[in-house]
């Protein structure tokens, strides 16, 4: 699909900054909708790019969104409440849900042709381990439930109005710019400082994907014709132990890894792998050993 101007939410976040870089490289004019005062966190502005600021994008009216979406034929909705350590159980997730549905109504009124929203692998029933995009859902937290409800609702609302819709579920992303409290950033920070790294046994299998590869894949899906749901994933699994040892080897410090010090989470699924569609090869994965700023 050809997009003459794309409305993008979440531009200042971990995923949004990587997606902005991809879209800027393709020369697609962007209209960033950001929280007031945060535009300085956008990763570069193209000559034709625009910024719309608001206090809370999840508290805007349908008419406001219709005006804001005017002249855009595509929307990529990345924004969501994502405070580390808080977002999983926060009631704020339901504000994001209702605000996203209002946004979609405004996009319909503005004549948007393509709308892509972003979900999470936590929407799924993860008991099988490897899940395709049509796998059963069983969200176990307010965050996952609100995301699942958003994807399901938009999946009916937008096609009914003639809007092409795709719900892209993200798996375990890592890379430059991620929150320093996350696993891979923590590993780099501790190892670079020569400090011990306290971990669980590391038996969990996860589908890790570099943020820039994920952004490239997400943009490919945005500009394609796929509708329904899709996984933004590598399609392969790596244990946390393998991950940690790979990173430690770049510092020559496997001796700093302390497996089994932290207790395992009994609610943590043993295997989480996102299967890509059969018409798509697994995306290339960048080395996990790249440095991450603290």
N, C-alpha and C positions, 0 to 999 in steps of 0.2 A: 504494500500500500504506500502511496505517496502522500506525505504529510507536509503541507505548506507552512503550518505553524502549530506547534505542540504546546499545550498547557501542561506544566509539570509541577506537582506538589512534592514536598519532601526534598527539595533540591539541596538543602544544607546538611542533610543526614549522611550517614555512612554509605548507604546505597545510592542516595541521590547525587552525591558528589561524583561518584564513579560513573553513573549514568549520564550526568551532565557532560563529563569529559567525552564519552562516546558520541553523544548527540552533537556536541560542538565539532567533533572531528568529521561528522557527516554533513555539517553545514546547515542543519535544520534550525530555523528560528524558534526560539523558546520564549514562553511566557511563564516566568517563575512566580508561583504564589507562595509567599513566605511570611513568617511571623514578623511583625514590625520590628525593625532594628537588627534583623539577622541576615540581611542581604550581603553583608561582607563575607559571609561564610560560603557563598556560591563559588564553585571552582571555575572561575573565569566567565566572562560575559562576551558573547558574540556581538558584532556590530548591530545586528538586527534584534537582539534579545531585549525582552521587557521584564520588568519586575512589578508585581502587585503585592502590596503589603497589607496585612490585616492583623488585628489583635489575636484572633483565634479563628483559623479557617474552618473549624468544626462548629462554629457558632454563627455562620453566615446564612442568609436567607436564600431561597431558590432564585429570587430575582437578582440578588447580588451575584450569584454564580452564573446566571444566564448572561449578565453583562460582562462578567470576567471571562467567560468562555467564548464570547462573541469574536468571530474571526479565526477561531481555532478549529481545525478539522480533526484533531486528535487530542486525547487526554491520557497522561500517564500519572496515576495517583499512587504516590509512594508514602505520603505523610500518614503518620499514626503516632499515638503516644508511645514512647519507647524509653522511658527513664530506666536505666539498668537497676535491677534489684527491686523495682516497683511495678513495672508494666504488666507482668503476668497476672497479678491478682487485683489490679486496679479497676475501680468502677469507671474510670476515665475511658476505658475501652468502649463502653456503650455510648459515650458521647461521640467517639470517633465513628462508631457504627451509624448512628443517626445522622451525624454531619456528612458522612460519605454518601448516604442515600439522598440527602438534600442536594448535595453537589451534583449527583448524577441526574437528578431532575432538572437542574439548571443547565447541565450539558445537553440534555435532550432538547430543551427549549431553545438553546443556542444553535442547534443543528450540527452538533459534533457527530462525526461519522464513526470514529473508532475510540474505544475506551478500554484501557488496560489498568487493572488494579492488582495489588500485590498482597498475597496471603502468606501463610506459613505452613511448614511441614507438620506443625503441632495440631493442625486441624484433623489429621488422619487418625484412624485406628492403626496404631503403629505395631500392634502385636505380630503381624506377618514379617516385619523387618524391612522388606523391600516393597515400596508402594508406588503404583502407577497413579496418574492423575484422576482416574475414575475409581480409585479405591474408596471403601466406606470411610465416612468421617466419624470421629468420636472425640471431639475436643474436650480436654480435661481441665481447662482454666478459663477465667473470664476473657483473657486475651485471645486464646484459640477459639473460644465460642463466638466472640464478636467478629473475629476474622471470618470464620466459617459462615456465620449468618450474613455477613456483608457480601461474600462471594456468591452465596446462593440467591440472595435477594437481587443483586445486580444482574445475575445470570438470567433472571426472568424479566426484570424491569427494562433493561436496555435493549435486548433483542426484540421485545414486544413493541418498542418504539422505533425499530429499524436501525439500531446502533450496533455495530460489530463490537463484541465484548470478549475479553480474555482475562482470566484470573490466574496469575502466575504465583505459584507457591515457592517461597525461598527455603533453602535448606541451611547448611552450616557454612556461612560465609566468613572469610577472614581476609585481612590485608591492611595496607597502610590506611590510617585514619580510623581504625576501629577503636572502640572503647578500651582503655588500658586494663580494665577489669576482666575482659574476656580471656579465654584460655590461651590462645596463641600469642596475644600481646603480652600476657603474664609470663609465658615461657621465655619469650625473647628478653623481656626486661630483667628477669631473674638471672638468666644465663649470661647476659651481657655484663651484669654486675658481679658475676661470680658467686651468686647466692644459690642456696639449695632451692629446689622446686618441689613443693609438697603436692602430691597427686593421689588419686584413688588407684586401684589396681590397674586401671587403664584398659580394661577389657571391652569397654563400650565401642561399638563400631558406628562410625558416623560418615555421612556424605559431605566431605569438606570441599569447598570450591573457592578459589581466589575471587575477590570482589570484582576485579577488572574483567575476568572471564565471565562472571555472572552478569555483569553489566552489559557486556557484548551480547550475551545470549538473550538477555531481557530486551534489548533494543532490537535484536533480530526478530524476536517474537512480536514486538510492537509493530514493526514495519511489515510483518507477514499477514497472513489471512486466517491463521488459526483462531478458532473460537472455542469457548468452554473453559477448560482448565488445563494447565501445563505445569510441570515441575521445572524449576530452575535449579539444576543439580548436575552432578558429574555422572551419576548412575553407578558409581563404584563406592566401596566402603574401605575405610582405614580405621584401625583401632587407635584409641587415644594414646596407647603405649607406643605404637609405631610412629605416630605423629610426633610425640615428644622426643623420641629417640632420633628421628630425622632432624629435628630442629637442633637438638643437643649436639649432634655430630658436626653441625656447621660451626660450633664453638669449640669442638673437641672436649666437651664436658658432660658426657653421659654420667659421670660420677656424681653430678649434682642432682640427678633425678631421684626422688624419693617416692617410689610407688608404694601404695598401700597405707600411706600415712593418713590420708583423708578417707573417711568412710564413704562407701558407695551409697548413692541415693536409691532407695528401694523402689521408687516410682519411675526411675530412669529406664526407658526401654533399652534392651541390650543392643539392638540393631536398628538404625534408621538410614535407609538408602532411598533416594528418589529416582524412579525409573523414567527415562526420557521416552518420547514417542518412538515407535519403530521406524518412522521415516526420518529420524534425526540421529546422527552419530553422536557419541559422547563428546562434549566439548573438551578441548585441550586444557590441561591443568597446569598452572604455573607452579614453580618450586615453592614448597612450604617454607623453605629456608630464608626467604627474603626478610630483611630487617623491618621491624615495625617500631615507629617512634613511641616512646613512653608518654 
